Amino acid sequence: MTQRTQILIWAAATALGTAFGCWMGVRAVSSARDTLAFLDRSVVTRGEIVSVRRESAEGGARSVYYPTVRFQPIDPADPPVEFEGYGSMSFQGSVGEAVDVRYDPDAEHAPRLPTWFGTWGETTIAAGLSIVPVTLCGPVLAFCLIALRPEQPKARRASTATNEATA
């Protein structure tokens, strides 16, 4: 495999990484916009933890806990809503405990526990997945493109240097 072929492979791989990073950046901005709109429209009410599902993680060394919460929407005519919150390794709630719930009474958006991760987790993950590929792949792609530039013929280079010297 020639050096040019290797550089082309690196350029293609880093271009894909950069494109993925840019796509995740757009997703992060979209997620942040959606979260801010949700925060503007939503209300906070009280709910109750009705169950906690435990899943093993890291080969059983740790556990992830998923609380199921039931709450009564602000409109008493609406039926109670039950939902499963995001999983957490540091969850400390227990069945029967009262918790805050944030939901949009005018839309079908999933309710959320108003924790930092429950509110901003998706945005943060998308932003992280955009920053890393762009900052790592972008410069490598630039170096690959510089390395792939066609070389100027030597005679042309020599005449250019002679013209500059006489000017």
BELUR-V288607 format. One record per residue. N is the residue number from 1. RES is the residue in one letter. SS is DSSP state (A for helix, B for strand, O for the rest). OMEGA is omega in radians with two decimals (none if undefined). D_LAST is the distance of its C-alpha to the last C-alpha in Angstrom with 2 decimals. Layout:
# BELUR-V288607
N:RES:SS:OMEGA:D_LAST / N:RES:SS:OMEGA:D_LAST
This chain:
# BELUR-V288607
1:M:O:-3.10:44.04 / 2:T:O:3.12:40.33 / 3:Q:A:3.12:37.93 / 4:R:A:3.11:36.45 / 5:T:A:3.10:40.02 / 6:Q:A:3.13:40.72 / 7:I:A:3.10:37.65 / 8:L:A:3.11:38.76 / 9:I:A:3.10:42.23 / 10:W:A:-3.14:40.93 / 11:A:A:3.13:38.77 / 12:A:A:-3.13:41.84 / 13:A:A:-3.12:44.11 / 14:T:A:3.05:41.88 / 15:A:A:3.08:41.23 / 16:L:A:3.11:45.02 / 17:G:A:3.11:45.39 / 18:T:A:3.11:42.83 / 19:A:A:3.09:44.57 / 20:F:A:3.12:47.91 / 21:G:A:3.11:46.66 / 22:C:A:3.11:45.38 / 23:W:A:3.12:48.72 / 24:M:A:3.05:50.65 / 25:G:A:3.08:48.58 / 26:V:A:3.12:49.67 / 27:R:A:3.12:53.21 / 28:A:A:3.12:53.10 / 29:V:A:3.12:52.09 / 30:S:A:3.12:54.81 / 31:S:A:3.11:57.35 / 32:A:A:3.11:56.55 / 33:R:A:3.12:56.96 / 34:D:A:3.14:60.27 / 35:T:A:3.12:61.50 / 36:L:A:3.09:60.78 / 37:A:A:3.10:62.60 / 38:F:A:3.14:65.47 / 39:L:A:3.11:65.73 / 40:D:A:-3.05:65.90 / 41:R:A:-2.96:68.64 / 42:S:O:3.08:70.65 / 43:V:B:3.11:73.63 / 44:V:B:3.07:75.03 / 45:T:B:3.14:78.62 / 46:R:B:3.06:80.73 / 47:G:B:-3.13:81.46 / 48:E:B:3.06:83.33 / 49:I:B:-3.11:82.33 / 50:V:B:3.04:84.77 / 51:S:B:3.09:83.57 / 52:V:B:3.10:80.90 / 53:R:B:-3.13:79.68 / 54:R:B:3.06:78.52 / 55:E:B:3.08:76.24 / 56:S:B:3.10:75.39 / 57:A:B:3.10:71.76 / 58:E:A:3.09:69.98 / 59:G:A:3.12:72.78 / 60:G:A:-3.13:75.50 / 61:A:O:-3.13:74.16 / 62:R:B:3.12:73.48 / 63:S:B:3.04:74.75 / 64:V:B:-3.08:73.22 / 65:Y:B:-3.14:75.52 / 66:Y:B:3.14:75.53 / 67:P:B:2.97:77.75 / 68:T:B:-3.04:79.52 / 69:V:B:3.04:80.06 / 70:R:B:3.09:82.44 / 71:F:B:3.08:82.18 / 72:Q:O:3.09:83.82 / 73:P:O:-3.10:81.38 / 74:I:O:3.09:81.74 / 75:D:O:-3.08:83.59 / 76:P:O:3.11:87.03 / 77:A:O:3.13:87.54 / 78:D:O:3.11:84.77 / 79:P:O:3.07:85.91 / 80:P:O:-3.14:84.78 / 81:V:B:3.08:81.45 / 82:E:B:3.14:80.90 / 83:F:B:3.09:77.52 / 84:E:B:3.12:76.04 / 85:G:O:3.10:73.40 / 86:Y:O:3.08:70.35 / 87:G:O:-3.14:71.10 / 88:S:B:3.06:70.72 / 89:M:O:-3.07:71.35 / 90:S:O:-3.12:72.13 / 91:F:O:-3.09:74.54 / 92:Q:O:3.14:77.48 / 93:G:O:3.11:79.57 / 94:S:O:-3.14:83.02 / 95:V:O:-3.12:85.21 / 96:G:O:-3.12:86.80 / 97:E:O:3.08:84.11 / 98:A:B:3.14:82.86 / 99:V:B:3.03:79.11 / 100:D:B:3.09:76.79 / 101:V:B:3.08:75.56 / 102:R:B:3.12:72.78 / 103:Y:B:3.12:73.07 / 104:D:O:-3.08:72.24 / 105:P:O:-3.10:75.60 / 106:D:O:-3.07:74.16 / 107:A:O:-3.13:72.37 / 108:E:O:3.13:72.91 / 109:H:O:3.13:70.32 / 110:A:O:3.06:71.56 / 111:P:O:-3.12:72.91 / 112:R:B:2.92:71.25 / 113:L:O:-3.03:72.35 / 114:P:O:3.02:70.23 / 115:T:O:3.14:68.74 / 116:W:A:-3.12:65.08 / 117:F:A:3.10:64.61 / 118:G:A:-3.12:66.84 / 119:T:A:-2.99:64.66 / 120:W:A:-3.06:61.09 / 121:G:A:-3.11:61.38 / 122:E:A:3.14:59.94 / 123:T:A:-3.12:56.97 / 124:T:A:3.13:56.25 / 125:I:A:3.13:56.51 / 126:A:A:3.12:54.22 / 127:A:A:3.11:51.64 / 128:G:A:3.13:51.83 / 129:L:A:3.06:51.49 / 130:S:A:-3.07:48.33 / 131:I:A:-3.07:46.59 / 132:V:A:-3.13:47.07 / 133:P:A:-3.11:45.67 / 134:V:A:-3.11:42.69 / 135:T:A:3.11:41.71 / 136:L:A:-3.05:42.33 / 137:C:A:-3.10:41.28 / 138:G:A:3.13:38.33 / 139:P:A:3.12:36.05 / 140:V:A:3.10:37.27 / 141:L:A:3.13:36.53 / 142:A:A:3.12:32.98 / 143:F:A:3.10:32.44 / 144:C:A:-3.13:34.07 / 145:L:A:3.08:31.81 / 146:I:A:-3.13:28.70 / 147:A:A:-3.12:30.24 / 148:L:O:3.13:30.97 / 149:R:O:3.08:27.42 / 150:P:O:3.12:26.62 / 151:E:O:3.06:24.29 / 152:Q:O:3.07:21.13 / 153:P:O:-3.08:21.57 / 154:K:A:-3.13:20.18 / 155:A:A:3.14:18.56 / 156:R:A:3.11:16.60 / 157:R:A:-3.10:15.57 / 158:A:A:3.13:14.44 / 159:S:A:3.10:12.37 / 160:T:A:3.14:10.75 / 161:A:A:3.14:10.05 / 162:T:A:3.12:8.74 / 163:N:A:3.14:6.27 / 164:E:A:-3.12:5.22 / 165:A:A:-3.12:5.56 / 166:T:A:-3.11:3.79 / 167:A:O:none:0.00
